[in-house]
């Protein structure tokens, strides 16, 4: 089962993946970008703010997604795969740039993922107050540096995209404490 944990920066995805991975056997933990050697290099480029073209940024994300699918997802479909981000983030951020159309982005992602979308999306929704608190004590990367309002627009894009897609998803209130979120996710995964 291929499960992606989605949401904007600091919403708690990585923390929960780490906790849940300790509970499951024969689980693959990965992330986008950065789950492959190519992805690590792509991530460095993307976070360095060295690209001036939003199209180049999108294409680099898509190249990483295709490589990630080929190297990590496709050969491990018989296992549980937990991915920190996936195509939904890509769409959310691309739509925030107003240069791209939702349906076009879906087709590009279908191509990159060989028509294989995740079996489940666990979406972490965060509010402005929690976002401010969590970003105030960390060094922001170039994408986070675009501002909190920008990140919330990305989140809104992810929510509207989820509503249009035919993929099962669960929304998690990211303002809750770590243990409460963990118990909710575990109860859902245990059902699956």
C-alpha positions in Angstrom: 0.0 0.0 0.0 1.3 3.4 -1.1 0.5 6.1 1.4 1.6 9.7 1.1 1.7 12.1 4.1 0.9 15.6 2.7 0.8 19.1 4.0 2.8 22.3 4.1 6.0 22.7 6.0 6.1 22.2 9.8 2.7 20.5 9.8 4.2 17.3 11.4 4.3 14.8 8.6 7.9 13.7 9.2 7.4 13.3 12.9 4.4 11.0 12.4 6.1 9.0 9.7 9.0 8.4 12.0 6.7 7.3 14.8 4.5 5.1 12.7 7.5 3.4 10.9 8.6 2.0 14.3 5.2 0.3 14.6 5.1 -1.4 11.2 7.2 -4.2 9.8 8.5 -4.4 6.3 7.8 -0.7 5.7 9.5 1.5 3.1 10.0 5.1 4.3 10.7 7.7 1.6 10.2 11.3 0.6 9.8 13.7 -2.3 12.1 15.2 -3.3 15.0 13.4 -1.8 14.1 9.7 -1.8 16.6 8.8 -4.4 20.2 9.9 -5.2 18.8 12.1 -8.0 16.1 13.4 -5.6 18.8 14.5 -3.1 20.5 16.6 -5.8 17.2 17.9 -7.1 16.2 18.9 -3.5 19.4 20.9 -3.1 18.7 22.8 -6.3 15.1 23.4 -5.4 15.8 24.6 -1.9 18.8 26.8 -3.0 16.5 29.2 -4.8 18.7 29.1 -7.9 15.9 28.6 -10.4 14.2 31.7 -11.8 11.8 29.8 -14.0 8.7 28.3 -12.3 8.4 25.9 -15.3 12.0 24.6 -14.6 11.1 24.2 -10.9 8.0 22.2 -11.9 9.9 20.0 -14.4 12.6 19.3 -11.8 9.9 18.2 -9.3 8.3 16.0 -12.0 11.7 14.5 -13.0 12.3 13.6 -9.3 8.8 12.1 -9.1 9.3 9.9 -12.1 12.7 8.7 -10.8 11.2 8.2 -7.3 8.4 6.1 -8.7 10.7 4.0 -10.8 13.3 3.3 -8.1 11.2 3.3 -4.9 7.4 2.9 -5.4 7.1 0.6 -8.4 9.5 -2.2 -7.0 7.9 -2.1 -3.5 4.2 -2.1 -4.3 3.9 -5.3 -2.2 5.0 -3.5 0.9 3.7 -0.6 2.9 5.3 2.6 1.5 5.1 5.8 3.6 6.1 8.9 1.6 6.8 12.3 3.1 5.1 14.3 0.3 4.2 13.3 -3.2 2.3 14.7 -6.2 -0.3 16.6 -4.2 2.4 19.0 -2.8 3.7 19.4 -6.3 0.2 20.5 -7.5 -0.4 22.7 -4.5 2.8 24.6 -5.0 2.5 24.8 -8.8 -1.1 26.2 -8.5 0.2 28.9 -6.0 2.3 30.3 -8.9 -0.9 30.9 -11.0 1.0 29.7 -14.1 -0.5 26.2 -14.3 -3.9 24.6 -14.8 -5.1 21.8 -12.4 -6.0 19.3 -15.2 -2.7 19.9 -17.0 -0.8 19.3 -13.7 -2.8 16.0 -13.2 -1.8 14.8 -16.6 1.9 15.7 -16.1 1.8 13.8 -12.8 0.0 10.8 -14.4 2.9 10.6 -16.8 5.5 10.9 -14.1 3.8 8.2 -12.0 2.9 5.9 -14.8 -0.8 6.4 -13.9 -0.2 5.1 -10.4 -1.5 7.5 -7.7 -1.3 6.6 -4.0 -3.8 4.3 -2.3 -4.3 6.8 0.5 -3.3 10.4 1.3 -3.0 11.5 5.0 -3.3 15.3 4.8 -2.2 17.5 7.7 -4.0 20.8 7.9 -2.4 23.5 9.9 -3.8 26.9 11.0 -1.9 30.3 10.9 -1.3 30.4 14.7 0.3 26.9 14.8 2.3 27.7 11.6 3.6 30.9 13.1 4.7 29.2 16.3 6.4 26.3 14.5 8.3 28.5 11.9 9.4 31.1 14.4 12.1 28.9 15.9 13.6 27.5 12.7 15.7 28.6 9.8 13.4 28.9 6.8 14.4 27.3 3.4 13.8 29.2 0.2 10.3 27.9 -0.2 9.2 28.5 3.4 10.8 32.0 2.9 8.1 32.9 0.5 5.9 33.6 3.5 3.3 32.1 5.7 0.4 33.5 3.6 2.0 31.8 0.6 2.2 28.5 2.5 -1.5 28.7 3.5 -2.4 29.4 -0.2 -0.5 26.2 -1.1 -2.5 24.3 1.7 -5.8 25.6 0.2 -4.7 24.4 -3.2 -4.0 21.0 -1.8 -7.4 20.8 -0.1 -9.2 21.8 -3.3 -7.2 19.3 -5.3 -8.0 16.5 -2.8 -11.7 17.3 -3.3 -11.4 16.9 -7.1 -9.4 13.7 -7.0 -10.8 10.2 -6.7 -8.2 9.1 -4.1 -9.1 8.2 -0.5 -7.8 10.7 2.0 -7.9 11.5 5.7 -7.5 15.1 7.1 -5.5 15.4 10.3 -5.7 18.6 12.5 -2.0 19.4 12.7 -2.5 21.7 15.6 -3.2 18.7 17.9 -0.4 17.2 20.0 1.9 14.6 18.6 0.5 11.7 20.6 -3.2 12.4 19.6 -2.3 12.6 16.0 -0.2 9.4 16.2 -3.1 7.5 17.9 -5.5 8.7 15.2 -3.3 7.7 12.3 -2.5 4.3 13.9 -6.2 3.5 14.3 -6.7 4.3 10.7 -3.8 2.3 9.4 -4.7 -0.6 11.6 -8.1 -0.7 9.8 -6.5 -0.8 6.4 
